[in-house]
């Protein structure tokens, strides 16, 4: 009976001018904004940001770092690792800060994969890390991928960040540009 009366009142009742509060639409606004962001992310990651796309196939509803406790330096490094903006020769070459994208030790294309997985400069550190985390060399890149992705809360995240930071410092000590890495990691 109440439904019938409510329906009748909707077109025969007393007209009242009521303005909805903005919070009544907040859920709808968030949903539409996320959908627009998701479409933009899907479109733009077809040709740019492919590395980041492998870490996260959809934009998160909540920032990935909200669940973990990182100090400013580690969070900054994690964000740079996720976006692939690390001061290595391949990135510096694109920025026209160096003459070659190649590693000064190995001569290979110096990107993050090279520094973490291949470079002979870091082999003793890499072996130490493999032993400590009890991980085979064939699974190391998958391990790094998990650390860089939204699964950053893995047990060995702190140790892995230490390995990455030290690897970057070793690389920079060879080129004599310790200030550049130090500034990138601390900002």
Secondary structure, 3 states (H helix, E strand, C coil): CHHHHHHHHHHHCCCCCCCCCHHHHHHHHHHHHHHHHHHHHHHHCCCCCHHHHHHCCCCCCCCHHHHCCCCHHHHHHHHHHHHCCCCCHHHHHHCCCCCCCECCCCCCECCHHHHHHHCHHHHHHHHHHHHHHCCCHHHHHHHHHHHHCCCCCCCCHHHHHHHHHHHHHHHHHHHCCHHHHHHHHHC
